[in-house]
Amino acid sequence: MMKRKLRPLVITMSPERKQRITDMFSGLDEYFEPPVFTAGVSSRELRNRIKFLEHAYRAGLVPEAEWSEIRRAVKDQCCEVPDDDDSLSLSEMSEKRVARAASDNVHLIIDPFRYLEETQAPVEKGEDKKRYDCRSSKFTAIELWAKAKTLNRGRSVLACVMAHLMAMKTLVGDQDESACLGSADSSRFDFILEDNVRAFDGSGSECAKRIWQAVEASSSRECHLRYYGWLGSAPNLTWVFKKHIPRKAFNRAEGSDFSIFPLPTNEDFELDGIVSRSKPTRQRDKTKDSNESVPSFETPGGTAVWGTFAYTVSPKTYHTLVRRLQRDVGALMWKGKKMRCFVAKPIDKILPRHTRQEFGAQTIHLTSKVAFVRAPMLGSLLHPQWEVGFCTSTELQHGLSSNEDGKDVWDNVWLSDSEHELIAHRKESGEWRKPPSKMCPSPPPGKSSPQLPTTFLLLSVLSLILHEARSFRLSKCILSRPHRVRQNTLYGTQGGRRERRRLGNMNVRSRDVPLGDFNVTVWELEKPSELMQEWWAIDEDERSARVGDPFGVVSWPGSVVASKLLSEEDLTNATVLTLGAGVGVETQAAAILGARHVVATDINPLTLKLLKFGADCEERIEDGVVEAMRFDLFSNDPLPKSDVIIAADVLYNSRLAKRIGKRIHEAIVRSFDEGDAPVKLIVTDSQSFHGTDFLQEPELKDLNSMFKEESWEELRWEDTKCRFCGSGVMIDADQVYDVDVRTMKWGF
């Protein structure tokens, strides 16, 4: 009997992955309808409260009644939007309203919970503050945001959960909860896929054959969740195929090794005397950097099967899951007693756990022969350390299910051209590597590398000569002050060996920052993400009082670029002012390069403490040269007088950028009025946020017009590239990346 075509629903965010899935199913069009794609959720958008609520509503996490009040609150605060205008999303409405307010120098916050909070009993916290306790909130939306805003890396996990809930909503459609899983209704989708899957493509479409076998084999029993692809650790896979399937499989076809079996549970482990908990060990790869470690499991236990890359659910499973998550946000995000922030639970834990608790483990069906496998070395954003483990588990699973060499699995599934090259390398060397598309491309066979034009080569040689001349001049300048410079054993390293110390009640760690012919050592907060989580978790009007500006506790690319620009000049006996000095990269550079006095200003006392500690530890900086000063750019106090002003990576938002522009205008005009030499400027910005180009402000435009009339140098931005090693404030681990930095150097 001819089977109908199967209809896949695919979650994706990547155009490249989307194209690969399309190509894969185009070769299986006799058995599958063209795939329909549903958009994933960007974890970055979950940082914005209104965008977060929009995604949560689309995922079914926010009840209709609450969403109606949230929408009404946002519309009322956006004023100019008619009640019946649904052309704009809530986030678009709020962004336009906030932008208009910012143009009037008004800091506006849209409160989507205004009408929900009117019916919420406040919980007293502090003497004069009323805040709403998320743990006692009767509104799902308030509790969701209160917990989700403290997520750090878990924000990506939550985004994945939301994407799957949206896909399930599309899969189920308007079906009644009583509809059966696996019915022959061809008007809906048959299963959900992630964009990281590859299908078996043997003769007669092995993939479609395995799906229909699974549907028919499990049709005689109640089923609410069916997997068409799954994985597990090597010990768990061995246990599943050797112990669990022979014991628990049902509807095993005669003369075939294909069978359906229920989800393994802790009770199943205990039948074989296995402790239900299994912890990964860390095995170091001697061929790689010693800082890299790959987790591996040595004994069965823990979560028996992983993954939600190919599955389908019943309408009843979806509706009961959504109702549960609305009632119990703790089933989505949790926090231990000693934890500072909440952690999101992954969808491959939430979905089977709920189904098992609601309907029993026997209603979760897995197939011994999967229809889809995970693509080899595709690159996981959530679990990069497991990439090799995913591939070896896939090979082991195929070997156990087919009694063949597991490595042959890649010969039986659809792969892209780059993945075929990857597998060829795997078979030759026995090792995994990144796909060729993620490595530096080499010229095609038979073609040499392209030749650079003679003019370009000539310019490159001239640039090299000029660079060497500047380096020689700087070397003479530094060597002429031997008491200010010492040899640093970590010179030229990216990150280098880092020391840890205790500064008051804080743990801090050193960072050696290479600046060309010398380097500086600054001290950063060891766990900046914890400070950021606290900053996000409290009300905006309390942030300055309780935490201050948290962005200056680590170094940024702009400070490195500013220091290198500074090193091109002679600072002997100069007074240098740094605005938003942070941990003091450019401050130390100025002092080492010969400045008589360096005034380092910042709004955050914690940042200034780190800066002063670093300067005091530096033997090349004489006592009294560096002065750490708390200074508010938005105050009416005049800027301290100086010969040079540096503002490195302080343009966080348009409001702050405009203020920096006003302060620069103030300094330039004051130097003209007092008859002094024009103040020199270095401004850098590696973030390039929208609305932060202060040169568009009227005062600076007028100043540039005057400079142009007098044939003087104008204030203008230039672009430069920087390779930077640093942690950032959201992720504690170091990352090395290339970044475009816009720079302004004027008056030298």
ABEGO torsion letter per residue (X at the ends): XBBBBBBBBBBBABAAAAAAAAAAAAAAAAABBBBBBBBBBBAAAAABAAAAAAAAAAAGABBAAAAAAAAAAAAAAAGABBAABAABBAAAAAAAAAAAAAAAGBBBBBBAAAAAAAABBBBBBEAABBBBBAAABABAAAAAAAAAAABBAAAAAAAAAAAAAAAAAAAAEABBAABBBGBABAABBABBBBAABBBBABBGGAAAAAAAAAAAAAAABBBABBBABBBBBAAAAAAAAAAAAAAABBGBBBGBABBBBBBBBAAAAAAAGBBABBBBBBBBBAABBAABBBBBBABBEEBABBEAABBBBBAAAAAAAAAAAAABAAAABBBBAABABBBBBBAAAAAAAAAAAAAEAAABBBBABBABBBBBGAGBAABAAAAAAAAAAAAAAAAAAAGBBAAAAAAABBBBAAAAAAAAAAAAAGBBBBBAAABBBBBBBGBBBBBBBAAAAAAAAAAAAAAAAAAAAAAAAAAABAAABBBBAABGBBGEBBBBBBBEABBBBBBBBBAEABBBBBBBBABAAAAAAAAAABBAAAAAAAAEBAAAABBBAAAAAAAAAAAABBABGBBBBBBGAEAGAAAAAAAAAGBABBBBBBABAAAAAAAAAAAAABAABBBGABBBBBBBAABABBBBBBABBBBBGABABAAAAAAAAAAAAAAAAAAAAAGBBBBBBBBBBAAGBBGABAAABAAAAAAAAAAAAAGBBBBBBBBBBBBBBBAEAABABBBBBBBBBBBBBBGX
